[in-house]
Structure formats: structure tokens, C-alpha cells
Amino acid sequence: MSNETFLIPIRQNNDLSDIALNELRMDLDEHPLHQRAYAELAYLPGNSRKYSLNSVKTIDSPLRNKKILFLGSSVTFGFGALGESFVDYLWKKDGIAAIKDAEDGTTLVDQDASYHGDSYVARFKENLKTPIDMLVLQLSTNDARTNQKLGEISQNDHFDVKTIIGAMEYIISQALTTWHCPILIYTNPYFESDLYNHMVKATHQLAKKWNIKVLDLYNDPNFKDQPALYMADEIHPTRAGYLEKWLLVFENKLTEILTKK
């Protein structure tokens, strides 16, 4: 089945936004086998039309027109939510000028996943010429899933981007040098992974070194053992999860950072 034909019933039954439709088109061009996954995800109660981006009303928000780069993988993309993640809800409700640079299956570590140049590091470099007000970086679960090398915090500002910590430090350093902007790293909610646990701990150490912020959902009890309505699997939220759980947390954190005197 062609991607266009496949997407017709999902668009109609789930009230898929034009933004998500375009994102799913691009994702399916790169990952044709995702058709089956999206077909199953469309039937989840947490992805019903009542949680559609189209149903969200715009408010008068202090975040309006803030230009924020969201760099991540499938959780930032919204894989479990038919392409509508917290980034899209922030755009619709709060009027942020979002740059959503998210690719399924990619890693912080500078290696190719689906095509040349799809790592966080490579995609980050492509954004360096674009002025922004803030960078939001996802602590990728894919690095833990594929058992990448954790690495160590640099003592001389030489960063090994073939390691998780080295890639993060490179991105943080370049962002601060180029944009002099606030940086927020967010983690996934808790899931079973010793490596991801170490990644979260390293993130807090990096936050102290570089004076940046962390949104730690991994250790937040409100995001542990969530109802099935909110999670498509142990990694990926549904639209209901993003809308009813994630959105307010991100609104509060971004507002706190960007309106701080």
C-alpha cells in the first residue's frame, strides 16, 4: 500500500493534523516498515481523535514566539503518538516558534542510523546558523538500547563524539558558544536500563559543569508506572500522554527558564 493511501484513514479517524501528516510522510519514506506500527498505534485509546493537536486551543502564553530548537529522536518526534509530540502541543497552545529536529532511531553518539548524517551531532551542526532562544536536547534512549559507549566528562574540552557524554558535551559547548542561550536536557521516564540510569546521572553532572538545566522525568514518581492510556510502550508516550502529562511540565519548565530575570 502506498504511504498516501495508508495515511488516509488515520488522518480521518484520528483527526491527524497537517503537521503530523507531513511528518509521518517523511518518516515512512525513510522507514516504510513503520506502516504496520502506525496502523496499530492508531487504534490505541490514547491516540483517539479527542487528543488530536487540532483540538488544542491557543492561549496567551509567555512562551509565544520563543524560538526553540528541539533536538532528539523518536520521543521528540512523537513516534508513539502518530507524529504529534509535546513539541507540537507547545507550538499550538503556547505559540512557540518550534524547530522540531527529530529522527526515529538516531543516537547522540555520532554514527549513522538510517542515513548518512542523521545522528544528533550531525543534525545539530546543520542548525548552527539559525539563531534561537533556547535548545532542548533529548537524552536519547537509542544510545542505551544500542549499548553505546558512555565515555567520560572532559577535563580539557576535547570531546569524543563517538561516546554519549562526549557527544552531549560537544553539543552543549557549541550551543553556548554560538547562541549563548539556555539549554535544557530532558530525560525519558523510568524504564529498565542500567546504561540509561548512568546516562541520567551523567546528565546531572554535565548540568553542574556547564550551568544548564535538566528536566528529569526518569526520577519523577509522577511519570512512573503510568496508565496504558498515556504510554504506547515503555519508551513512547501516546497523544494523551503528551497532552495530559508532558505538556504542563514542559510549559512550566520552559517558562521558568525563559522568563527568569
N, C-alpha and C positions, 0 to 999 in steps of 0.2 A: 504494500500500500504506500502511495506517495505521502510525503510528510504533510502536504497541504490537505489531502483528503483525510488523513488521520486526525488532523487538528480540528476539523470542522465540528464534530460532536463535542469535543472537550470545550471548545470556545462557547458553544451554545449551552451545554448542560451545566458547565461550571462558571459561566459568566466570566470568561477569561478576558483580561484587559488587553488592549492593543500592545502595550509594552511587553507583557508576558508572552503574548503570541509571537512577537518578533524574536524574543529571547529563546523560546522553545524551537523556533525555526532554525536559528543559528546553532543551537545545541544539537538538534537532530541531524544537521548537516555534518557535524563533527562526530556524532555518536548515533548512528542510525539504529542501533540496538536498543536505545533508550525508549523507542516507541512502546515496547512492552511494559517498561517501568511506568511510564506516564499513563498508560491505559489503566494500570492497577491503581496508581496514586489518585486518579480522577474519581475513583469510587469511594475513597476514604471520607468519612463524615467530616473530618477536619478540613477537607478541601472542597466542601459544598459551596454553592454559589453565595450563601449568606456571608461567607468570609472573603468574598472577592474584593480585590482592590477597587473595583468600580463602586462598591457600596460605601467606601470610606469618604467622609466629608472633610473638606479643608477648613482649617481653623486659623485664627490669627496667632501665629506662633513666633517666639523669639528666634527660632531657627530659620525662619523664612529667608531664602536667598543665600544662605550659607553654603559655600561651595566645598563639598566634602568628597574626597576620594575614598571609596570603599574597595580595598584590595583583598581578594580572597578566592575561595574555591566554591564547592557546591552549597555550603551553608549560607554564604553571602549571596550566591546566585538564587537560592530557593529551590533546589532540586526536588525536595520532598513536598513542595508547595506549588508545583506547576509554574515555577519561574517567578512567583510573587513572594519576595522575602521582606524582611524588616526594612531593607533599604527602600523598596518601592512604597511601603506604607508611610515611611518618613517623608518621601517625596510628595505623596498625595495629601497626607494630613497636615504636615508641617511646612510644606513648600520649600524643602531644602533643594539646592541645586546639586543633585547627586551624580557622581561619576561612579557607576557600578561596574568595576573591572573584576569579574568573577568567572572562573573557568572550572568546570567539573573535573575532579580527579587530579588537580595540579598541586604542587608542593612548594613550600617556602624554599627548600633546597633547589639550587639552580640546575635542574635537569628537565628534559622534555618528557611530557606525559603522553599527549595525543598528537602534538605537532611541534615543530621547532619554535622555541621562544615562548612557550606557554607557562613557564614557571612564574612564581611571584616576582622573583628578581628581574627576569626579562621583561615582564609586563610593567613592572614598576618603572624601569628605565624609560619606557615609551611615554610615560606620563610626566616626566620631569620638566618638560617645557610648558606645562599647563599650570597656571597659578591656582592655588587652592587655599582654603581657610583652615582645613584640618585633614588629617589622614586617619582612617580607621582600618586597622590591619587585623585580619582573622588569623588566629593561631590554628593552622590547618590540621585537621585530623588525618589527612592523607599522609603526612610525614610519619605519623605514628603507625598508620595502617601498613605502610610500605617499609617500615623499620629503618628509617634514615638515621644517619649518624647525628647524635645530639650536638657534639662539639663543646667548646668552652668559651667563656666570656673573654674577649680580647684584652690584653694588657698593653697593646701598642697600636691599637686602631688599624690593624691589618685583619681583614675579615675573610674567613674561609666560607664562601657562599655555597660550598658543597656540604656544609653542615647546617643544621637547623638554627643554632644560635648565631653562627656566622652570617647566614642569610638575613636573619632578623636585624642584627646589628648593622649590616650594610644598608638595609632599607631605612632604619632609624637615622643613621648618621647622614645619609644623603638627603633625607627629607628635612632634617633640621638645618642642614647647610643650605639647601636650595630654597625652602619655603619659610623657615623659622616659624613653623606652625605647631599647634598642639597635635599630639599623636596619642591615639587610643588603640590598645591591643585588646581584642576580646577573645575569650576562650569559649569552647563548647561546654554545654552542661556535662555533668559527670557521665562517663562510660568506662567500661573495663579496659584499661590500657596502662601498663606501667610506664611506658615511654611517654604517653601524653601527660601523665602525672608529673614526670620530670620536666616536661616542656612547660607546664604551667608554673612550676616552681622557678624555672629559669627565667620565665617572663617577668615574674615579680622582681627578680634580681636585676634584670635589664631595666625595669622601670625605675629602680632606685639609681642605677648608674646614669641613666640618660634623662632623668626627671620627666618621665612620661607617665601616662595613666593606663590602668588595666581595668577592664570590666570582666571580673572573674565569675562566670556562670558555673564553672566547674565545681567550685566550692560553695555555691549558693544553694541552701537547702530548698528554696522555692522552685528550683529547677531540677530537683532530683526526684526520681520515681513519678514522672508526670503521667497524667491520664493519656490513653491512646488517642484521644481527640487532638492532642497537641503535638504528637510525635509520629512521623511516618515510619521511623525506625529509631534505633538508639542514637543515631547521629543527626538526622534531618527533621526539623520541625515541619508541621503542616501549616497551611494558611492560618488556621485557628491559633496555632502556637505562636506564630509571628505576631498576629494581630492582638491577641489577648494576653500574651505573656511577654514577648520580646519588645514590643513597640514602646510601652511605657518606660521600661528600664532604659532603653536607648534614648528616648526623649529626655528623661531626667539627667542621664549622664552627659549627653551632648550639650544640653542647656547649661548644666553646671560648669562645664569646661569653657564653652564659647562665650558665656556672659559673665565670666569671672572678672571682676575689676582688677 
